[in-house]
Amino acid sequence: MTASKEKNEPRKLPMMPIRDMVIFPYMMTPFVVGRLSSVRALEEALNGDRKIFLATQHDASIDEPKAKEIFQVGSICNIVQSVKMPDGNIKVLVEGVERAKSVEVNDRDGFFVATVRTGKTDFEMTPAVEQLMQRVTSLFEQYVKLQQSLNYETIIATVRMDEPAKLSDTIAANLQMGIEEKQELLGIFDPAARLARIADVLDIEIEKLDLDRNIQSRVKRQMERAQKEYYLNEKIKAIQKELGRGEKSEFDELRKKIEAAGMPKETLEKAIQELKKLEAMPPMSAESTVSRNYIDWLLAVPWKKKSKETRSIDFAEKVLNEDHYGLEKIKERILEFLAVRQLVKNPKGSILCFVGPPGVGKTSLGMSIAKATGRKFVRLSLGGVRDEAEIRGHRRTYIGALPGQIIQHMKRAGTKNPVFLLDEVDKMASDFRGDPASALLEVLDPEQNTTFQDHYLDVDYDLSQVLFVATANVLHTVPAPLQDRMEVLRLQGYTEQEKLEIAKQYLVKKQREQTGLNEKNVVFTDDAILEIIRKYTREAGVRNLEREIGNVCRKVARRVVKKGAKHKEEVTGESISEFLGVARFRDSEVHEKSEVGLVTGLAWTEVGGSILTTEVTVLDGKGKLTITGQLGDVMQESAQAALAYIRGRAQALGLSREFYRNVDLHLHVPEGAIPKDGPSAGITMATALASALAKIPVRRDIAMTGEITLRGKVLPIGGLKEKLLAALRAGIFETILPKANEKDVAELPDNIKNSMKLHFVDTMDEVLALALESPLPSLVSSEAAEVLTAVPPAEVVSGQVARQ
């Protein structure tokens, strides 16, 4: 059959944009008209042939769309009925006649008039088109069956027709699709092409609906299975109870464990209450898992189990001496702790804090304490911890909640009196998640930790019998309240002789075992170990020393594998370079000769002592002081104080009163990439300035440390032992120290006191008399210098050369 249409001619019709719907031909559609422009277009159509062009707007939220915001393809409709409503809106019923495309849209008297072309085409009803119609009808029937929102009988009756155009438009109007997809179907003018597109759309929609139905049925089956299991479990319990059998349920076992755990009364009541809630819950529910995990944690934490403590002081002393060389004060404090525990029946837990540079044995001391006392040992690293919940845990309301690290490690220990090592307590941080250091305040307070509360357990837990040991490299990053709760024991760096003994007694043996060697395979002479200490390591502890000994052992192990198990190597001072290569450090870091403005200072860092060279040069200028070397605020202030002292004593130092007006001074501390700060470089800087200005060299074989006041007084410093050890390592055997530090000499090792010449000074004049190679020329007497009038301070420029 061939259907013929008249030639397509353009025509002008009133145009109305519509929202949220696409009107297809052959469909009766009611809607309400409220916009003024739409009302005018409707009235124009009613006054004419009652035909109007309806097109969907792109964005339904726009009240007055422009022509470009309306789809070009729409439907020419007959206005079947219109009723004016009390609120001024008009309710209309339209019937789609045919699709059309707007060629031109004009605005006339407040409404749109569109020139449209209907796009009529001739088509031939072929067997292929008939087959396509049957396929689309069949697919649509399946779609309606699966789509529960459509009435099957009503919809199927409307699509039983023989015309391809009418069939395709009727089905398109009834599909549950978005505006964009429906507008796409409206834009296809060829009925056969439109049917083919509808067939593809129906295939996709049917597949989606099938998938949804399968998921729903699977969920339903799972729910039914869970309900069935719960019902059968309850029935089995009832049958067993009725039969009076002696089998105990899982809940009875849990109740027995709770009663035998030794919990305090309040905790026991809470555990029993939680168990009752668990019994009443369905086994498959999420709440039952949360309650079961909570009960398991209450049972896992040790409530009454204790390690049988070894209180023998002789045994403890033997263990500490075997594990550690030196550290006499630390060992003495540990033995005092054990002695008190023998005399006091229920002593409170102690909190010790070992502070010292890396590699001096802080962590291993905690392990030795556990070994000496027969307690369990657990270690918690606090480096980088910034969440308060890491200490106290999360509330059970959160998904995946767990107790904090304190409770987790108590579970790991399995006893209520372990040695608990809090490693790197100075490396904690704080942010928006809380301050873990503040959370530790309760943990480390013997008066409060008897009732420590973890957020997850939410019951009191007694930590008073735990021996807490904290370690830190420095104390200034540890909050003052936390420091107040700990007994601070300082571990200072090792002397060369102590390192030698530690290597001979511990490190060589340990590395030999780790590399599979025995005493016959490798022997280290004292000279070899001293060479490693002097030329391959530069540290306060012995960590790098152990690493280098391990390097030697690994190279020997390779030779043993090649030459046989009986191969023997003797490592001597002369042969050490064969194993470790070129020496990394010189025997001495003393300057080759005494120079003007070049002074050796002593500094203390987190990793021990070090020498700090300071140099000053005098340039032509106008009184600027330039400070370089990445110095902190405190060191910059020390430099300014040193210059103020020099200017105040100018004439006593052989300088004119206004020397600074014609010169610039540049003070530099080498290794500028390393930040430096601290108050103990004052006399070093003052000596360098005085030497540069007076042009007198500073002795190359002397080092110094101390703070300076504006009046030239020398103030005390800290880290004396570490600084003197650094001087020894650098080959300097004479130092200038503040008089106030003379009392600290008693605590220095004998080898430092015997090998070093120590000068204790009160004033800067004494420092200059000792440090400069020749006396300062004096223009006037020192008494006259004392009454010099003050001069304005020089301008200080830090970090770059000052320029006008």
Sequence and secondary structure as in RCSB ss.txt:
>XXXX:A:sequence
MTASKEKNEPRKLPMMPIRDMVIFPYMMTPFVVGRLSSVRALEEALNGDRKIFLATQHDASIDEPKAKEIFQVGS
ICNIVQSVKMPDGNIKVLVEGVERAKSVEVNDRDGFFVATVRTGKTDFEMTPAVEQLMQRVTSLFEQYVKLQQSL
NYETIIATVRMDEPAKLSDTIAANLQMGIEEKQELLGIFDPAARLARIADVLDIEIEKLDLDRNIQSRVKRQMER
AQKEYYLNEKIKAIQKELGRGEKSEFDELRKKIEAAGMPKETLEKAIQELKKLEAMPPMSAESTVSRNYIDWLLA
VPWKKKSKETRSIDFAEKVLNEDHYGLEKIKERILEFLAVRQLVKNPKGSILCFVGPPGVGKTSLGMSIAKATGR
KFVRLSLGGVRDEAEIRGHRRTYIGALPGQIIQHMKRAGTKNPVFLLDEVDKMASDFRGDPASALLEVLDPEQNT
TFQDHYLDVDYDLSQVLFVATANVLHTVPAPLQDRMEVLRLQGYTEQEKLEIAKQYLVKKQREQTGLNEKNVVFT
DDAILEIIRKYTREAGVRNLEREIGNVCRKVARRVVKKGAKHKEEVTGESISEFLGVARFRDSEVHEKSEVGLVT
GLAWTEVGGSILTTEVTVLDGKGKLTITGQLGDVMQESAQAALAYIRGRAQALGLSREFYRNVDLHLHVPEGAIP
KDGPSAGITMATALASALAKIPVRRDIAMTGEITLRGKVLPIGGLKEKLLAALRAGIFETILPKANEKDVAELPD
NIKNSMKLHFVDTMDEVLALALESPLPSLVSSEAAEVLTAVPPAEVVSGQVARQ
>XXXX:A:secstr
 EE       EEEEEEEESS    TT EEEEEE SHHHHHHHHHHHHTTSEEEEEEBS TT SS  GGGB SEEE
EEEEEEEEE TTS EEEEEEEEEEEEEEEEEEETTEEEEEEE     EE  HHHHHHHHHHHHHHHHHHHH TTS
 HHHHHHHT  S HHHHHHHHHHHS   HHHHHHHHT   HHHHHHHHHHHHHHHHHHHHHHHHHHHHHHHHHHH
HHHHHHHHHHHHHHHHHHT     HHHHHHHHHHHTT  HHHHHHHHHHHHHHHHS TTSHHHHHHHHHHHHHHH
S SS        HHHHHHHHHHH SS HHHHHHHHHHHHHHHH SS    EEEEE  TTSSHHHHHHHHHHHHT 
 EEEEE TT   THHHH   TTSTT    HHHHHHHHH SSS EEEEETGGG   BTTB HHHHHHHHT TTTGG
GEE TTT SEE  TT EEEEEES STTS HHHHHTSEEEE     HHHHHHHIIIIIHHHHHHHTT  TTTEEE 
HHHHHHHHHHT   SSSHHHHHHHHHHHHHHHHHHHHH TT  EEE TTTHHHHH S SS S    SS EETEEE
EEEEETTEEEEEEEEEEEEESSS EEEESSB HHHHHHHHHHHHHHHHTTGGGT  TTGGGGEEEEEE S TTS 
B  STTHHHHHHHHHHHHHT EE TT EE  EE TT BEE  S HHHHHHHHHHTT  EEEEEGGGGGGGGGS H
HHHHH EEEEESBHHHHHHHHBSS    SS HHHHHT        EEESS    
